[in-house]
Amino acid sequence: MPLDGTWRKSTRSSTNGACVEVRLWHGTVQIRDTKLGAASPILTVSPTTWSGFTTEITTDR
């Protein structure tokens, strides 16, 4: 993920707008709803929390 604060959407996101964007911002990871764009509330978590989340959702069960 770039360190410049640019919002990024997963390449696996669907085209129906049901996805999220993430960015690194001042030592945190911020997440927002792509449907709402700049008007979206922003969830801010630590990089450790984000890493744990992405590991959990991508681990085959």
Secondary structure as UniProt FT lines:
FT   STRAND          8..9
FT   TURN            11..12
FT   TURN            15..16
FT   STRAND          20..25
FT   TURN            26..27
FT   STRAND          28..33
FT   TURN            34..36
FT   HELIX           37..39
FT   STRAND          43..45
FT   HELIX           47..58
//
